[in-house]
Amino acid sequence: MPIIFTLAVILLLIFFISVLKLDTFISFVIVTVCFGLLTRMQIPAIGISIKKGIGDTMGELALIVGFGSMLGKLVAHSGAAELITGKIVKVFGEKYLTWGLALAGFIIGIPLFYNAGFIIVVPLIFSIASLTKLPIMYLAIPMLSALSVAHGYLPPHPSPAVIASQFGADLGKTLIYGIIISIPAIAIAGPVFGSTLKKFEVNLENSIFAAKDDKKNPNPPGLGISLGIALLPVFMISFFSIIKNQFAENQVIQLLSEPYISMLISVLAAIYFLEVRRGLTIKETSKLLEESIKSISPILLIIAGSGALKQVFIDSGTSQYLGSLLVQFDMNVLILSWMIAAIIRVCIGSATVAGLTTVGILIPMIEANPSVSKELLVLAVGSGSLMFSHINDGGFWLFKEYFNLSIKQTIRTWSVMETIVSIVGLIGVIILDKII
């Protein structure tokens, strides 16, 4: 029965989100309550589980996601993202332009959430296509594949950050391993796959940016500052993750090793170097930060809702039961984790929801396999959550509409790219598991 109930809940969640188009957070709460009732949990216990799941999931994560959104807003508003892209194009030249765009997309994608990064880089892609007369898909795929990889693999992006927190994985190691695996994933899904689209014809007459001029920031920060601020959280989280065990008694080092502190310091640095030093007042900058927080409220609610469902999975005993069944499969745990996330992704659409929904199912399996790297499990789930984006994924429609594609064309380009990212990510995880 627990298996039937679990399948029923997943199907109900798909129905609410994909068919009825009901708000994702509301869908999670309804499904969570229904699941608790189906598994015969006491009604007060359901309420306790929901509150505990939301509280445990949000905790530090709200700070990381909030500061990440602020940093992304400042990087975008200051013109730093546009400057980074422009300089990389000059350095790589037309011959290696797609590799330069992939690198630019990855650098921009580290501090920016996917939707924000997408909105920023798409006008730049149109501008570069107009300047070089190269096919738009040939340029777009490398850059957007890098954004997608950063979104699925790397903290402080919501899904990998939450999964790492719930699995008890080291955030710094997850980030380092994620960057290693990102390199082949971006290379193959980006420039290599993009090269097959050089003759892919797209009608851009009705595209959103076809007739618009780029708006350049008249006073952008320098390249060094732009790169430094964009990569500061990566450097800090990675560095302090490496040294914190060597300075276990040093309270300052322990405080700085907290990811949310790294994000806070990065935001403060961005406020000064990207905005205040260019002439903006603290009051004006604060308005930008307020806008960034408003934009992530739906993401935070989705995360909270998934945390509630995860906790009811656990408290009802269903998660433990499913885990005991899963561990009986004679299959690599990393591959199995990827498969579960991939199946949920294809059914639900959202990479974030797929990754977070998978967590509750996997926790008992992790406890039964303590030798498996939790950091690689995070990346296995993250790569699985990117599998085959199609019509139930908002990113699919974002790509389709901005580039004025048909559904068939979008599947041929976007969906294939996401599938390559997912499969290469799994292969990278398996190879890395043999090495570390």
Secondary structure, 3 states (H helix, E strand, C coil): CHHHHHHHHHHHHHHHHHHCCCCHHHHHHHHHHHHHHHCCCCHHHHHHHHHHHHHHHHHHHHHHHHHHHHHHHHHHHCCHHHHHHHHHHHHHCCCCHHHHHHHHHHHHHCCCCHHHHHHHHHHHHHHHHHHHCCCHHHHHHHHHHHHHHHHHHCCCCHHHHHHHHHHCCCHHHHHHHHHHHHHHHHHHHHHHHHHHHCCCCCCCCCCCCCCCCCCCCCCCCCHHHHHHHHHHHHHHHHHHHHHHHHHCCCHHHHHHCCHHHHHHHHHHHHHHHHHHHHCCCHHHHHHHHHHHHHHHHHHHHHHHHHHHHHHHHHHCCHHHHHHHHHCCCCCCHHHHHHHHHHHHHHHHCCHHHHHHHHHHHHHHHHHHCCCCCHHHHHHHHHHHCCCCCCCCCHHHHHHHHHCCCCHHHHHHHHHHHHHHHHHHHHHHHHHHHHHC
